[in-house]
Amino acid sequence: MQIWINHTLIDVPSNCTLEQAMPTVFKHQQSQTKNAMKTEQAWREGVAVAVNNTVIPKVKWAKHLLEPHAKVHVFHAIAGG
């Protein structure tokens, strides 16, 4: 099935949860940046995800079933001053 990741349509397995889609999301995010990112685990630590404009807490990723054409927005925490 296809879902939207930050305005780009990508393929993920049918009937997958947000947790199951995250490796694909990580690979997509890596392909969109000029600088190589950290490991997937390090990337996940600084990420927040909203599905159809609702933030999904990380503790619920494993149970949050994605629907076809879901709009997933990935946000990265940025430190600064």
N, CA and C atoms as a LAMMPS dump frame, in Angstrom:
ITEM: TIMESTEP
0
ITEM: NUMBER OF ATOMS
243
ITEM: BOX BOUNDS ff ff ff
-5.0000000000000000e+02 5.0000000000000000e+02
-5.0000000000000000e+02 5.0000000000000000e+02
-5.0000000000000000e+02 5.0000000000000000e+02
ITEM: ATOMS id mol type element x y z
1 1 1 N 0.853 -1.172 0
2 1 2 C 0 0 0
3 1 3 C 0.897 1.233 0
4 2 1 N 0.306 2.361 -0.261
5 2 2 C 1.061 3.606 -0.304
6 2 3 C 0.605 4.544 0.809
7 3 1 N 1.576 5.253 1.375
8 3 2 C 1.308 6.285 2.366
9 3 3 C 2.119 7.521 1.985
10 4 1 N 1.71 8.646 2.502
11 4 2 C 2.439 9.896 2.282
12 4 3 C 3.419 10.113 3.429
13 5 1 N 4.671 10.374 3.1
14 5 2 C 5.683 10.741 4.091
15 5 3 C 6.152 12.143 3.74
16 6 1 N 5.818 13.104 4.578
17 6 2 C 6.214 14.499 4.323
18 6 3 C 5.977 14.895 2.867
19 7 1 N 4.778 14.625 2.358
20 7 2 C 4.323 15.027 1.025
21 7 3 C 4.888 14.191 -0.12
22 8 1 N 5.472 13.023 0.19
23 8 2 C 5.963 12.117 -0.844
24 8 3 C 5.282 10.77 -0.662
25 9 1 N 4.742 10.226 -1.735
26 9 2 C 4.063 8.941 -1.696
27 9 3 C 5.092 7.82 -1.723
28 10 1 N 5.038 6.908 -0.736
29 10 2 C 5.966 5.783 -0.704
30 10 3 C 5.184 4.484 -0.475
31 11 1 N 5.819 3.364 -0.813
32 11 2 C 5.211 2.046 -0.632
33 11 3 C 5.633 1.444 0.702
34 12 1 N 4.665 0.876 1.402
35 12 2 C 4.911 0.116 2.629
36 12 3 C 4.068 -1.158 2.535
37 13 1 N 4.389 -2.173 3.335
38 13 2 C 3.576 -3.39 3.302
39 13 3 C 2.123 -3.11 3.702
40 14 1 N 1.204 -3.845 3.137
41 14 2 C -0.209 -3.72 3.508
42 14 3 C -0.405 -4.108 4.96
43 15 1 N -1.392 -3.506 5.589
44 15 2 C -1.74 -3.806 6.982
45 15 3 C -0.556 -3.662 7.925
46 16 1 N 0.249 -2.639 7.731
47 16 2 C 1.396 -2.457 8.613
48 16 3 C 1.126 -1.379 9.645
49 17 1 N 1.815 -1.517 10.761
50 17 2 C 1.723 -0.523 11.814
51 17 3 C 2.738 0.579 11.55
52 18 1 N 2.61 1.644 12.289
53 18 2 C 3.585 2.723 12.176
54 18 3 C 4.979 2.192 12.502
55 19 1 N 5.089 1.37 13.528
56 19 2 C 6.386 0.782 13.903
57 19 3 C 6.982 -0.022 12.752
58 20 1 N 6.164 -0.82 12.088
59 20 2 C 6.647 -1.639 10.975
60 20 3 C 7.056 -0.787 9.777
61 21 1 N 6.457 0.374 9.628
62 21 2 C 6.78 1.258 8.506
63 21 3 C 8.037 2.089 8.752
64 22 1 N 8.47 2.196 9.998
65 22 2 C 9.578 3.104 10.313
66 22 3 C 10.885 2.804 9.577
67 23 1 N 11.289 1.552 9.36
68 23 2 C 12.517 1.345 8.565
69 23 3 C 12.412 1.945 7.154
70 24 1 N 11.242 1.829 6.53
71 24 2 C 11.028 2.415 5.206
72 24 3 C 11.046 3.936 5.292
73 25 1 N 10.432 4.47 6.335
74 25 2 C 10.428 5.92 6.539
75 25 3 C 11.859 6.421 6.724
76 26 1 N 12.658 5.705 7.528
77 26 2 C 14.058 6.075 7.759
78 26 3 C 14.832 6.095 6.437
79 27 1 N 14.675 5.053 5.629
80 27 2 C 15.38 4.996 4.34
81 27 3 C 14.95 6.151 3.435
82 28 1 N 13.671 6.456 3.454
83 28 2 C 13.177 7.588 2.651
84 28 3 C 13.813 8.892 3.137
85 29 1 N 13.85 9.096 4.441
86 29 2 C 14.431 10.314 5.006
87 29 3 C 15.914 10.41 4.651
88 30 1 N 16.63 9.282 4.692
89 30 2 C 18.051 9.296 4.316
90 30 3 C 18.229 9.702 2.861
91 31 1 N 17.345 9.232 1.993
92 31 2 C 17.48 9.549 0.571
93 31 3 C 17.171 11.019 0.276
94 32 1 N 16.492 11.69 1.209
95 32 2 C 16.105 13.083 1.001
96 32 3 C 17.109 14.086 1.564
97 33 1 N 18.143 13.609 2.24
98 33 2 C 19.117 14.521 2.845
99 33 3 C 20.474 14.362 2.169
100 34 1 N 21.236 15.435 2.138
101 34 2 C 22.567 15.398 1.53
102 34 3 C 23.583 14.764 2.47
103 35 1 N 23.354 14.878 3.76
104 35 2 C 24.277 14.314 4.746
105 35 3 C 23.716 13.002 5.269
106 36 1 N 24.562 12.005 5.36
107 36 2 C 24.121 10.716 5.892
108 36 3 C 23.703 10.887 7.349
109 37 1 N 22.603 10.269 7.699
110 37 2 C 22.117 10.344 9.075
111 37 3 C 22.786 9.285 9.927
112 38 1 N 22.501 9.356 11.205
113 38 2 C 22.984 8.375 12.156
114 38 3 C 22.325 7.036 11.87
115 39 1 N 22.479 6.116 12.79
116 39 2 C 21.797 4.841 12.663
117 39 3 C 20.297 5.063 12.785
118 40 1 N 19.531 4.086 12.374
119 40 2 C 18.078 4.204 12.489
120 40 3 C 17.667 4.391 13.949
121 41 1 N 18.327 3.673 14.862
122 41 2 C 17.982 3.789 16.285
123 41 3 C 18.223 5.216 16.79
124 42 1 N 19.35 5.803 16.439
125 42 2 C 19.647 7.179 16.861
126 42 3 C 18.662 8.158 16.236
127 43 1 N 18.306 7.921 14.989
128 43 2 C 17.339 8.768 14.293
129 43 3 C 15.99 8.749 15.005
130 44 1 N 15.544 7.551 15.42
131 44 2 C 14.253 7.409 16.089
132 44 3 C 14.182 8.188 17.397
133 45 1 N 15.31 8.319 18.09
134 45 2 C 15.319 9 19.383
135 45 3 C 14.96 10.481 19.261
136 46 1 N 15.246 11.086 18.127
137 46 2 C 14.976 12.51 17.965
138 46 3 C 13.81 12.81 17.045
139 47 1 N 12.902 11.842 16.885
140 47 2 C 11.821 11.98 15.919
141 47 3 C 10.454 11.972 16.601
142 48 1 N 9.559 12.779 16.07
143 48 2 C 8.143 12.72 16.431
144 48 3 C 7.373 12.486 15.134
145 49 1 N 6.254 11.773 15.236
146 49 2 C 5.489 11.428 14.043
147 49 3 C 4.018 11.787 14.244
148 50 1 N 3.455 12.406 13.221
149 50 2 C 2.014 12.678 13.208
150 50 3 C 1.401 11.926 12.033
151 51 1 N 0.269 11.293 12.277
152 51 2 C -0.468 10.6 11.228
153 51 3 C -1.812 11.302 11.085
154 52 1 N -2.06 11.791 9.885
155 52 2 C -3.304 12.532 9.619
156 52 3 C -3.519 13.637 10.659
157 53 1 N -2.443 14.388 10.902
158 53 2 C -2.451 15.565 11.787
159 53 3 C -2.622 15.247 13.275
160 54 1 N -2.382 14.004 13.669
161 54 2 C -2.426 13.627 15.078
162 54 3 C -1.08 13.028 15.466
163 55 1 N -0.427 13.616 16.464
164 55 2 C 0.859 13.082 16.922
165 55 3 C 0.615 11.727 17.576
166 56 1 N 1.438 10.746 17.177
167 56 2 C 1.332 9.397 17.724
168 56 3 C 2.52 9.182 18.656
169 57 1 N 2.277 9 19.958
170 57 2 C 3.386 8.751 20.888
171 57 3 C 4.144 7.472 20.499
172 58 1 N 5.444 7.461 20.713
173 58 2 C 6.255 6.295 20.348
174 58 3 C 5.743 5.009 20.982
175 59 1 N 5.216 5.091 22.171
176 59 2 C 4.718 3.879 22.843
177 59 3 C 3.505 3.29 22.114
178 60 1 N 2.901 4.037 21.193
179 60 2 C 1.743 3.543 20.439
180 60 3 C 2.059 3.182 18.993
181 61 1 N 3.311 3.377 18.563
182 61 2 C 3.679 3.085 17.181
183 61 3 C 3.4 1.631 16.818
184 62 1 N 3.664 0.704 17.717
185 62 2 C 3.525 -0.722 17.413
186 62 3 C 2.066 -1.133 17.221
187 63 1 N 1.133 -0.369 17.743
188 63 2 C -0.286 -0.719 17.632
189 63 3 C -1.061 0.181 16.675
190 64 1 N -0.406 1.232 16.19
191 64 2 C -1.105 2.175 15.301
192 64 3 C -1.068 1.655 13.864
193 65 1 N -2.191 1.118 13.408
194 65 2 C -2.3 0.566 12.059
195 65 3 C -2.461 1.701 11.049
196 66 1 N -1.634 1.669 10.022
197 66 2 C -1.702 2.699 8.978
198 66 3 C -2.738 2.316 7.929
199 67 1 N -3.43 3.306 7.423
200 67 2 C -4.4 3.104 6.363
201 67 3 C -3.793 3.57 5.042
202 68 1 N -4.28 3.04 3.926
203 68 2 C -3.767 3.5 2.631
204 68 3 C -3.896 5.019 2.506
205 69 1 N -2.854 5.611 1.985
206 69 2 C -2.767 7.053 1.743
207 69 3 C -2.784 7.894 3.025
208 70 1 N -2.416 7.274 4.148
209 70 2 C -2.271 8.036 5.393
210 70 3 C -1.228 9.125 5.165
211 71 1 N -1.441 10.262 5.801
212 71 2 C -0.489 11.367 5.698
213 71 3 C 0.372 11.368 6.953
214 72 1 N 1.624 10.95 6.776
215 72 2 C 2.568 10.83 7.885
216 72 3 C 3.573 11.967 7.795
217 73 1 N 3.695 12.728 8.876
218 73 2 C 4.68 13.805 8.939
219 73 3 C 5.703 13.456 10
220 74 1 N 6.967 13.537 9.617
221 74 2 C 8.073 13.223 10.511
222 74 3 C 8.745 14.528 10.899
223 75 1 N 8.901 14.709 12.203
224 75 2 C 9.529 15.921 12.739
225 75 3 C 10.787 15.531 13.491
226 76 1 N 11.841 16.336 13.338
227 76 2 C 13.108 16.095 14.024
228 76 3 C 13.336 17.153 15.085
229 77 1 N 13.745 16.704 16.251
230 77 2 C 14.11 17.641 17.321
231 77 3 C 15.438 18.291 16.951
232 78 1 N 15.516 19.599 17.121
233 78 2 C 16.743 20.338 16.819
234 78 3 C 17.119 21.157 18.038
235 79 1 N 18.35 20.96 18.501
236 79 2 C 18.832 21.726 19.651
237 79 3 C 19.455 23.019 19.159
238 80 1 N 19.326 24.026 19.941
239 80 2 C 19.915 25.302 19.551
240 80 3 C 19.648 26.348 20.618
241 81 1 N 20.101 27.505 20.35
242 81 2 C 19.905 28.528 21.37
243 81 3 C 19.669 29.883 20.79
